Amino acid sequence: RALHRNELSGSLTGLTRVRRFQQDDAHIFCRQDQIESEIEGCLDFLTFIYKVLGFTFDLELSTRPDNFIGDVKVWDLAEQKLANALNKYCETNKVEKGWTTDAGGGAFYGPKIDIKVYDSLNRKHQCATIQLDFNLPSKNRFDLEYSSKEQSKMERPVIIHRAIYGSFDRFIAVITEHLSGKWPL
């Protein structure tokens, strides 16, 4: 799908900042008890892709912004789930530098893990993101429900928004420069 954004005059820069763009935005609907394993799967997938392309990256947990929607307790739970998944991922994959926090950097509907890749000149680029969303499935938004395991009650799913490349335009610009045109086979 094509997304559009109206940028300020002078902010468009080649392929890295465009007015109309495509992105690889996947949506995973899951139960609350599946969140951490699904997040770990997303991190494993992006690690595989980024290793093939020769990228190193940093992990950043972006937390509740001032303009958030929803309940603070739900946000606290969502942030804790992401922190747990990041801790397990870093421990399992022996990520010595761990992850950092971007206080207030989350999306208005949920916290996220931002992945910053480093190119061959050691410049940092935001490409991948994994966002945890308790709010869009809520009664006040899309009012999504599913039948519980026991089928005795209805429960509300959680949405994980996952983009490995982010904007394809930006990713093509970053990877082209990173590989100096020597594409992997």
N, C-alpha and C positions, 0 to 999 in steps of 0.2 A: 504494500500500500504506500501511497505517497503522502507525506506530511508536509505541511506548509507552516512557515513562521515568518512574520514580518520583522525583519531585522532593522536596527538603527542604521542610518546613513553612514557609510564607511566601514561597517563591521563585516561585510561579506569579503571572504578571502579565498579565492580559488576554490578548491574542493573541500577545504577544511571548515568553511562556514558558508552555507548556501541557503537560498530562500526555500527551495523545494527539495526534499530528500527522501530516500528510502531507508528503512532500518529493519533489522532482523528481530523484531519484538515478538517473543513467544509468551504465551500465557498458560501457566500451569495452575489448574484448580486442584486443591488438595484439602485434606482434613488437617486440623491443628496438630495432631500427633505425627503427621508426615512432614511438617515444615522443615525441620532440621535435616532430615535425610534428603529431601528434595533440593535444598540449598546446597548441601554437600555435592550432590550430583551435578548441579549447575557449575559449581566451582571446579569439579573434576573435568567436566567437559571443556570449560574455557581454558583450563591448564593444558589439556591435550592439544587444543587448537593453537594456543599461543606458543607452546614448545615447538610444534611443527614449523611455525613461522619465525622462530628465533627471538621471541619477545621475552623480556623479563617484566615483572609488574609488581605494583604495590596494591594492597587491599585497604580499603577505607570504609568504616561504618559511618554513614551519614544519618544523623538522628533528627528528632522532631524539630521542624522549623516553627517560627512564630505564627505563620498562617495555616497551621495544621487543621484538619477536620477530624472529628471523632473524639473519643474518650481518652484521657491521659493514661488510664490503666491499660487500655488496649495497646496504646503506643508503647508503654513500658514493656508489656509482654512481647510485642513484635520485636522491639530492639533487643530484648534478652534472647529471643530465639535466634536472631541473626548473630549476636555475639557468641552464643553457644556453638553455632555452626562454624563460624570463623575460627574459634579456638580449636575445635576438633580438626578442621581442615589444616590449620597451621601445625598442630601437633603431629598429625598423620603424615603430612608432607614435609616435615622438618623445616618449616619456614622460620628461619632464625629471627628475622626482624618483626615477625608477627603482623599485626594490623594496627591502624591508627583510627582515631575518631575525628569526624568532621561535625562538630556540634552545630545543630541547626541546619545541616545541609541536606536533609531528607526531602522527599517529594511531599506535597501538601497532604497526600492520602496515605503515606507510609514511609518507614525508614528504608534505607537501601544500602547495598554494598557497591561502592564505586571501585572500578578496577582501572588503575592508571598504568599504561604501558610505557616502556622506555624505548625510544628508537635508537638507531646506530650512533647518533650524536648525543645520546643520553638525555634527550628532551622528553618530558613527560606529556602524555596525551590521554585524555579521557575517552575510552571507547566502550568497554563493557560495563553493564550495570545489572544488578539483581535487586529487584524491589519487592518488598513484602507488603501486601495490601489487605488489611482487614476491613477497610471502609467501603470500597466499591461494592462488595457482596452484601452489605448491610441492608436492613429494612428501609433505611432512609435513602438508599441509592438504587441498586439493581434488585434487591430483595431476593437473593439467590438462596436456595435450600436444597438439601439432599436427604435421603432417608438414611438414618444411622445404621451401623452394623447390625444392631438388634432389630431394626426396622420398627422400633417402638416410638421414635420421635424424629422430628425434622431437625437438622443441624445446618449451620451456615459454613460454607467453604471459605477458604482463604485463597487469594490469587497471588502467584509469584510472577512478576513481570521480568522476563529474562532477555537480555540482548548481549550477544557475544561480540559482535562487530560494532554495534551501535549504528551510527549513520554509515551506510556503505560508502558514500562519497568521501567522508572524512577518513574512513579506514583505508580506502584505496590510496589516498594521498599519503597517509602515514606509512603503510606497508611498502609502497613504491619507493619512497625515500629510504626507508629502513633497509630494504634489500638491494638498493642501488640498481634496480632492474634485474637482478639475478634471482628469478623466481624459483622456489623449491619445486621438485618434481613429485 
